[in-house]
Amino acid sequence: MPCETRAQLEHEYQVATGAFDRARRDLQTRIGTLPKKDYKILSRAAEQAWESLQKVHVALDKHLREHSCLL
């Protein structure tokens, strides 16, 4: 029987990975073309996306260890 919690956490991880990739790419492609205040906004968005990704990663890892639903 599939683990619904694992499936939800894996989905959240995929979403968070995509959000971080987009934020990082946006920051990289616009570096040097933005005023400092706009760069700071994009930089903070990338930091927040990274923090969200790390949070979901920790939750997924914890669930896998505690629930033993590795397959």
C-alpha distances in whole Angstrom, upper triangle without the diagonal:
4,7,9,12,12,12,15,16,16,18,20,21,22,24,26,26,28,30,31,32,34,36,37,38,40,42,43,44,46,47,51,51,51,53,52,50,48,47,46,44,42,42,40,38,37,37,35,32,32,31,29,27,27,26,23,23,23,21,18,19,20,16,15,18,17,13,13,10,12,10
4,6,9,8,8,11,13,12,14,16,17,18,20,22,23,24,26,28,28,30,32,33,34,36,38,39,40,42,44,47,48,47,49,48,47,44,43,42,40,38,38,37,34,33,33,31,28,28,28,25,23,24,23,19,19,20,18,15,17,17,14,13,16,16,12,12,9,11,9
4,6,5,6,9,10,11,12,14,15,17,19,20,21,23,25,26,27,29,30,31,33,35,36,37,39,41,42,46,46,45,47,46,44,42,41,40,38,36,36,34,32,31,31,28,26,26,25,22,21,21,20,16,17,17,14,12,14,14,10,10,13,13,9,10,7,10,9
4,5,5,6,9,10,10,12,14,15,17,18,20,21,23,24,26,27,29,30,32,33,35,36,37,39,40,44,44,43,45,44,42,40,39,38,36,34,34,32,30,29,29,26,24,25,24,21,20,21,19,15,16,17,14,12,15,15,11,12,15,14,12,13,10,13,13
4,5,5,6,8,10,10,12,14,15,16,18,20,21,22,24,26,27,28,30,31,33,34,36,37,38,42,42,41,43,41,40,38,37,36,33,32,32,30,27,27,26,24,22,22,21,18,17,17,15,12,13,14,10,9,12,12,8,10,13,12,10,12,10,12,13
4,5,5,6,8,10,10,12,14,15,16,18,20,21,22,24,25,26,28,30,31,32,34,36,37,41,41,40,42,41,39,37,36,35,33,31,31,29,27,26,25,23,21,21,20,17,16,16,15,11,11,12,10,7,10,10,7,7,11,11,9,10,8,9,10
4,6,5,6,9,10,11,12,14,15,17,18,20,21,23,24,26,27,29,30,31,33,35,36,40,40,39,41,40,39,36,35,35,32,30,30,29,26,25,25,23,21,21,21,17,16,17,16,12,13,15,12,10,13,14,11,11,15,15,13,14,10,11,11
4,5,5,6,9,10,11,12,14,15,16,18,20,21,22,24,26,27,29,30,32,33,34,38,38,37,39,38,36,34,33,32,30,28,28,26,24,23,23,21,18,19,18,15,14,16,14,10,12,14,11,9,13,14,11,12,16,16,14,16,13,14,15
4,5,5,6,9,10,10,12,14,15,16,18,20,21,22,24,25,27,28,30,31,32,36,36,35,37,36,34,32,31,30,28,26,26,24,22,21,21,18,16,16,15,12,11,12,11,7,8,10,7,6,9,11,9,10,13,14,13,14,12,13,14
4,5,5,6,9,10,10,12,14,15,16,18,20,21,22,24,26,27,28,30,31,35,35,35,37,36,34,32,31,30,28,26,26,25,22,21,21,19,16,16,16,13,11,13,12,9,9,11,10,7,10,12,11,11,14,15,14,15,12,12,13
4,5,5,6,9,10,11,12,14,15,17,18,20,21,23,24,26,27,29,30,34,34,33,35,34,33,31,30,29,27,25,25,24,21,20,20,18,15,16,17,13,12,14,13,10,11,14,12,10,13,15,14,14,18,19,17,18,15,15,16
4,5,5,6,8,10,10,12,14,15,16,18,20,21,22,24,26,27,28,32,32,31,33,32,30,28,27,26,24,22,22,21,18,17,17,15,12,13,13,10,9,11,10,7,9,12,10,9,13,14,13,14,18,18,18,19,17,17,18
4,5,5,6,9,10,10,12,14,15,16,18,20,21,22,24,26,27,30,31,30,32,31,30,27,26,25,23,21,21,20,17,16,16,14,11,11,12,9,7,9,9,6,6,10,9,8,11,13,13,13,16,18,17,18,16,16,17
4,5,5,6,9,10,11,12,14,15,16,18,20,21,22,24,26,29,30,29,31,31,30,27,26,26,24,21,21,20,18,16,17,16,12,13,14,11,9,12,13,9,10,14,13,11,14,17,16,16,19,21,20,20,18,17,18
4,5,5,6,9,10,11,12,14,15,16,18,20,21,23,24,28,28,27,29,28,27,24,24,23,21,19,19,18,15,14,16,14,10,12,13,10,9,12,12,10,11,15,14,13,16,18,18,18,22,23,22,23,21,20,21
4,5,5,6,9,10,10,12,14,15,16,18,20,21,22,26,26,25,27,26,25,22,21,21,19,16,16,15,12,11,12,10,7,8,9,6,5,9,9,8,9,12,13,12,15,17,17,18,21,22,22,23,21,21,22
4,5,5,6,9,10,10,12,14,15,16,18,20,21,25,25,25,27,26,25,23,21,21,19,17,16,16,13,11,13,12,8,8,11,9,6,9,11,10,10,13,14,13,15,18,18,18,21,23,23,23,22,20,21
4,5,5,6,9,10,10,12,14,15,16,18,20,24,24,23,26,25,24,22,20,21,19,16,16,16,13,11,14,13,9,10,13,11,9,13,14,13,13,17,17,16,19,21,21,22,24,26,26,26,24,23,23
4,5,5,6,9,10,11,12,14,15,17,18,22,22,21,23,22,21,18,17,17,15,13,13,13,10,9,11,10,6,9,11,9,8,12,13,12,14,17,17,17,19,22,22,23,26,27,27,28,26,25,26
4,5,5,6,8,10,11,12,14,15,16,20,20,20,22,21,20,18,16,16,14,11,11,11,9,6,8,8,5,6,9,8,7,10,12,12,13,16,17,17,19,21,22,23,25,27,27,28,26,25,26
4,6,5,6,8,10,10,12,14,15,19,20,19,22,22,21,19,17,17,16,13,13,14,11,9,11,12,9,9,13,12,10,13,16,15,15,18,20,19,20,23,24,24,27,29,29,29,27,26,27
4,5,5,6,9,10,10,12,14,18,17,17,20,20,19,16,15,16,14,11,12,13,10,8,12,12,9,11,14,13,12,16,18,17,18,21,22,22,23,26,27,27,29,31,31,32,30,29,29
4,6,5,6,9,10,11,12,16,16,15,17,17,16,13,12,12,11,7,8,9,7,5,9,9,7,9,12,12,12,15,17,17,18,20,22,22,24,26,27,28,30,32,32,33,31,30,31
4,5,5,6,9,10,11,14,15,15,17,17,17,14,12,13,12,9,8,10,9,6,9,11,9,9,13,13,12,15,17,18,18,21,22,22,24,26,27,28,30,32,33,33,32,30,31
4,5,5,6,8,10,14,14,14,17,17,18,15,13,15,14,10,11,13,11,9,13,14,12,13,16,17,15,18,21,20,20,23,25,25,26,29,30,30,32,34,35,35,33,32,32
4,6,5,6,8,12,11,11,14,15,15,12,10,12,11,8,9,12,10,9,12,14,12,14,17,17,17,19,22,22,22,25,27,27,28,31,32,32,34,36,37,37,36,34,35
4,6,5,6,10,10,10,12,12,13,10,7,10,10,6,7,10,9,7,11,13,12,13,16,17,17,19,21,22,22,25,27,27,28,31,32,33,35,37,37,38,37,35,36
4,6,5,9,10,11,14,14,16,13,10,13,13,10,10,13,12,10,13,16,14,15,18,19,18,20,23,24,24,26,28,28,29,32,33,34,35,38,38,38,37,35,36
4,6,9,9,10,14,15,16,13,11,14,14,11,12,15,14,13,16,18,17,18,21,22,21,23,26,26,26,29,31,31,32,35,36,36,38,40,41,41,39,37,38
4,6,5,7,10,11,13,10,8,12,12,9,11,14,13,13,16,18,17,18,21,22,22,24,27,27,28,30,32,32,34,36,37,38,40,42,42,43,41,40,41
4,5,7,9,10,12,10,7,10,12,9,10,13,14,13,15,18,18,18,21,23,22,24,27,28,28,30,32,33,34,36,38,38,40,42,43,43,42,40,42
4,6,8,9,12,11,9,12,14,12,13,16,17,16,18,21,21,22,24,26,26,28,30,31,31,34,36,36,37,40,41,42,43,46,47,47,46,44,45
4,7,9,12,10,9,12,13,12,13,17,17,17,19,22,22,23,25,27,27,29,31,32,33,35,37,37,38,41,42,43,45,47,47,48,47,45,46
4,6,8,6,6,9,10,10,11,14,15,15,18,19,20,21,24,25,26,27,29,31,31,34,35,36,37,40,41,42,44,45,46,47,46,45,46
4,6,5,6,9,10,11,12,14,16,17,18,20,21,23,24,26,27,29,30,32,33,35,37,38,39,41,42,44,45,47,48,49,48,47,48
4,5,5,6,9,10,10,12,14,15,16,18,20,21,22,24,26,27,28,30,31,33,35,36,37,39,40,42,43,45,46,47,46,45,47
4,5,5,6,9,10,11,13,14,15,17,19,20,21,23,24,26,27,29,30,32,33,35,36,37,39,41,42,43,45,46,45,44,46
4,5,5,6,8,10,11,13,14,15,17,18,20,21,23,24,26,27,29,30,32,33,35,36,38,39,41,42,43,44,43,42,44
4,5,5,6,8,10,11,12,14,15,16,18,20,21,22,24,26,27,29,30,32,33,35,36,37,39,41,42,43,42,40,42
4,5,5,6,8,10,10,12,14,15,16,18,20,21,22,24,25,27,29,30,31,33,34,36,37,39,40,41,40,40,41
4,5,5,6,9,10,11,12,14,15,17,18,20,21,23,24,26,27,29,30,32,33,35,36,38,39,40,39,38,40
4,5,5,6,9,10,11,12,14,15,16,18,20,21,22,24,26,27,28,30,32,33,35,36,37,38,37,36,38
4,5,5,6,9,10,11,12,14,15,17,18,20,21,23,25,26,27,29,30,32,33,35,36,37,36,35,37
4,5,5,6,9,10,10,12,14,15,16,18,20,21,23,24,26,27,29,30,32,33,34,35,35,34,36
4,5,5,6,9,10,11,12,14,15,17,18,20,21,23,24,26,27,29,30,32,33,34,33,32,34
4,5,5,6,9,10,10,12,14,15,16,18,20,21,22,24,26,27,29,30,31,32,31,30,32
4,5,5,6,9,10,11,12,14,15,17,18,20,21,22,24,26,27,28,30,31,30,29,32
4,5,5,6,9,10,10,12,14,15,17,18,20,21,23,24,26,27,28,30,29,28,30
4,5,5,6,9,10,11,12,14,15,16,18,20,21,23,24,26,27,28,27,26,28
4,5,5,6,9,10,10,12,14,15,16,18,20,21,22,24,25,26,26,25,27
4,5,5,6,9,10,11,12,14,15,16,18,20,21,22,24,25,25,24,27
4,5,5,6,9,10,11,12,14,15,17,18,20,21,22,24,23,23,25
4,5,5,6,9,10,11,12,14,15,16,18,20,21,22,21,20,22
4,6,5,6,9,10,10,12,14,15,16,18,20,20,20,19,22
4,5,5,6,9,10,11,12,14,16,16,18,19,19,19,22
4,5,5,6,8,10,10,12,14,15,16,17,17,16,19
4,5,5,6,8,10,11,12,14,15,16,15,15,17
4,5,5,6,8,10,11,12,14,15,15,15,18
4,6,5,6,9,10,10,12,13,13,14,17
4,5,5,6,9,10,10,11,11,11,13
4,5,5,6,9,10,10,11,10,13
4,5,5,6,8,10,11,11,15
4,5,5,6,8,8,10,13
4,6,5,5,6,6,9
4,6,5,8,8,12
4,6,8,10,14
4,5,8,11
4,6,8
4,6
4
